[in-house]
Amino acid sequence: MTRIPHGPAEREPETVSPEAFRARLGEGRIAQIFDYWDGKRAGGGLPARDAIDPAEIPRLLPWVYLLEPLGDGGARVRLAGTRIRELFDCELTGQDLVAQLPRPFADNARRSYRLVVERHCGWLTLVDSRLRDGKILPYRRLALPLSRDGREVDRILGAVDWDEWQIGSRPFWEVWDEAVGRERQEAVCRFG
């Protein structure tokens, strides 16, 4: 397992308004996933898993994953796009995603998915890592709650985005380990 000397911080994410949350997403793939999810929120509540139709987002599907929260803060993968599977270099369906991550990424993922479930909130992680050659590697992770009954979060719709040309087929955490500096932001926004 890769040793990660400068792992994700354990500070509380910033709580922001829905407008500020959307603004931080920018215009990339995760913004499109958020807009799709937001369009499925009947009456401002949380959309159900059944409202999410992969056939409606074929161009975004490679970066999307669907999780089933587990009681211990883990999250079983129900669907993983091709770019997600390539990042992990294995089939993830049926696996606990958190268990597939090296520490401290596993701790951060567990914490974020737990907050999504407990607070009915969206979670956004933005990391810009400065590599030795001076290039900036942006990484974005979005997690959004889904609820069959509108009260209990029973699925999490997630998406990641990164510059593939900079990391190729290597796991993100290996590139993270090589970074000489990084700027990290985390934000949550309550929905429903």
C-alpha positions as CSV (number, residue, x, y, z in Angstrom):
1,M,0.0,0.0,0.0
2,T,1.3,3.5,-0.9
3,R,2.4,5.6,2.0
4,I,0.9,9.0,1.8
5,P,2.8,11.6,3.8
6,H,0.4,14.5,3.3
7,G,-3.1,13.0,3.4
8,P,-6.5,14.7,3.5
9,A,-7.1,16.9,6.5
10,E,-9.6,16.0,9.2
11,R,-11.1,19.4,9.5
12,E,-14.9,20.1,9.3
13,P,-15.9,21.0,5.7
14,E,-17.3,24.4,5.1
15,T,-21.2,24.6,5.0
16,V,-22.4,26.7,2.1
17,S,-25.7,27.7,0.5
18,P,-27.0,25.7,-2.5
19,E,-26.0,28.6,-4.8
20,A,-22.4,28.7,-3.4
21,F,-22.2,24.9,-3.7
22,R,-23.2,25.0,-7.3
23,A,-20.8,27.9,-8.1
24,R,-17.9,25.9,-6.7
25,L,-18.6,23.1,-9.1
26,G,-17.7,25.3,-12.1
27,E,-18.7,24.0,-15.5
28,G,-17.0,20.6,-15.8
29,R,-18.4,17.0,-15.6
30,I,-19.2,17.1,-11.9
31,A,-21.2,20.3,-12.4
32,Q,-23.2,18.5,-15.1
33,I,-23.8,15.6,-12.7
34,F,-25.0,18.0,-10.0
35,D,-27.3,19.7,-12.5
36,Y,-28.8,16.4,-13.6
37,W,-29.3,15.3,-9.9
38,D,-30.8,18.8,-9.1
39,G,-33.2,18.4,-12.0
40,K,-34.5,15.2,-10.4
41,R,-35.4,16.8,-7.1
42,A,-39.2,16.9,-7.2
43,G,-40.4,19.7,-4.9
44,G,-36.9,20.4,-3.6
45,G,-36.5,17.0,-1.8
46,L,-34.0,14.3,-2.4
47,P,-34.3,12.3,-5.6
48,A,-34.8,8.5,-5.4
49,R,-32.4,6.1,-7.0
50,D,-35.1,5.2,-9.5
51,A,-35.1,8.8,-10.7
52,I,-31.4,8.4,-11.9
53,D,-31.3,6.9,-15.3
54,P,-27.8,6.1,-16.7
55,A,-29.2,6.2,-20.2
56,E,-29.9,10.0,-19.7
57,I,-26.2,10.8,-19.0
58,P,-24.2,8.5,-21.3
59,R,-21.3,11.0,-21.8
60,L,-20.9,11.4,-18.0
61,L,-21.3,7.8,-17.0
62,P,-17.6,6.9,-17.1
63,W,-17.0,9.3,-14.1
64,V,-20.1,8.3,-12.1
65,Y,-20.5,5.9,-9.3
66,L,-23.5,4.8,-7.2
67,L,-23.0,3.7,-3.6
68,E,-25.1,1.9,-1.0
69,P,-24.2,3.2,2.5
70,L,-23.1,0.6,5.0
71,G,-23.6,1.0,8.7
72,D,-19.9,1.3,9.5
73,G,-19.3,4.3,7.2
74,G,-18.3,2.1,4.3
75,A,-20.1,2.2,1.0
76,R,-20.9,-0.7,-1.3
77,V,-20.4,0.0,-5.0
78,R,-23.6,-0.6,-7.0
79,L,-22.4,1.0,-10.2
80,A,-19.0,2.3,-11.2
81,G,-18.2,4.0,-14.5
82,T,-15.3,2.9,-16.7
83,R,-13.0,5.7,-15.5
84,I,-13.7,4.8,-11.9
85,R,-12.8,1.2,-12.5
86,E,-9.7,2.2,-14.4
87,L,-8.6,4.4,-11.6
88,F,-8.8,1.5,-9.1
89,D,-7.6,-1.1,-11.7
90,C,-10.3,-3.6,-10.7
91,E,-14.0,-4.4,-10.8
92,L,-15.6,-2.5,-8.0
93,T,-19.3,-3.6,-8.2
94,G,-20.3,-5.2,-4.9
95,Q,-17.1,-4.1,-3.1
96,D,-16.8,-1.6,-0.3
97,L,-15.3,1.4,-2.0
98,V,-13.8,2.7,1.2
99,A,-12.0,-0.6,1.8
100,Q,-10.4,-0.2,-1.6
101,L,-8.7,3.1,-0.7
102,P,-5.4,3.6,1.1
103,R,-5.4,5.5,4.3
104,P,-6.0,8.4,4.8
105,F,-8.1,8.5,1.7
106,A,-10.3,5.8,3.2
107,D,-10.8,7.8,6.4
108,N,-11.8,10.9,4.4
109,A,-14.2,8.9,2.2
110,R,-15.8,7.3,5.2
111,R,-16.2,10.7,6.9
112,S,-17.7,12.3,3.7
113,Y,-20.1,9.5,3.0
114,R,-21.2,9.4,6.6
115,L,-22.0,13.1,6.5
116,V,-23.9,12.8,3.2
117,V,-26.1,10.1,4.8
118,E,-26.6,11.7,8.3
119,R,-27.0,15.3,7.2
120,H,-28.7,14.8,3.8
121,C,-26.0,16.9,2.3
122,G,-24.0,17.1,-0.8
123,W,-20.2,16.8,-0.4
124,L,-17.6,18.5,-2.6
125,T,-13.8,18.0,-2.4
126,L,-11.6,20.2,-4.6
127,V,-7.9,19.5,-4.6
128,D,-5.3,21.3,-6.7
129,S,-1.9,19.4,-6.4
130,R,1.2,21.1,-7.6
131,L,3.5,18.6,-9.2
132,R,7.3,18.7,-9.3
133,D,7.2,20.0,-12.9
134,G,5.0,22.9,-11.8
135,K,1.8,21.6,-13.4
136,I,-1.4,21.7,-11.4
137,L,-3.4,18.5,-11.2
138,P,-7.0,19.4,-10.3
139,Y,-9.1,16.6,-8.7
140,R,-12.8,17.0,-7.9
141,R,-15.1,14.6,-6.0
142,L,-18.9,15.1,-5.6
143,A,-21.2,13.0,-3.5
144,L,-25.0,13.5,-3.5
145,P,-27.8,11.9,-1.4
146,L,-30.6,9.8,-2.9
147,S,-33.6,8.7,-0.9
148,R,-36.4,6.3,-1.7
149,D,-38.7,7.7,1.0
150,G,-37.4,11.3,1.3
151,R,-36.3,10.7,4.9
152,E,-33.5,8.2,4.9
153,V,-30.5,8.4,2.5
154,D,-30.2,4.9,1.0
155,R,-27.9,5.6,-2.0
156,I,-25.2,8.1,-2.8
157,L,-24.6,9.4,-6.4
158,G,-21.0,10.2,-6.8
159,A,-18.7,11.6,-9.5
160,V,-15.0,12.3,-9.8
161,D,-13.1,14.4,-12.3
162,W,-9.4,14.8,-12.9
163,D,-7.1,15.6,-15.7
164,E,-6.4,12.2,-17.2
165,W,-3.5,13.3,-19.3
166,Q,-1.5,14.1,-16.2
167,I,-2.0,10.9,-14.3
168,G,-2.5,8.4,-17.2
169,S,-3.5,5.1,-15.8
170,R,-1.9,5.5,-12.4
171,P,-4.1,5.7,-9.3
172,F,-4.7,9.3,-8.1
173,W,-3.2,8.6,-4.7
174,E,0.2,7.8,-6.4
175,V,0.2,11.2,-8.1
176,W,-0.9,12.7,-4.8
177,D,2.1,11.2,-3.1
178,E,4.4,12.9,-5.7
179,A,2.9,16.3,-5.2
180,V,5.1,19.0,-3.7
181,G,2.1,21.2,-2.6
182,R,-1.6,21.2,-2.6
183,E,-4.6,23.4,-2.0
184,R,-7.7,21.6,-0.6
185,Q,-11.2,22.7,-0.1
186,E,-14.2,20.8,1.2
187,A,-17.8,22.0,1.3
188,V,-21.1,20.6,2.2
189,C,-24.6,21.8,1.5
190,R,-27.8,20.5,3.0
191,F,-30.6,19.4,0.7
192,G,-34.1,18.2,1.5
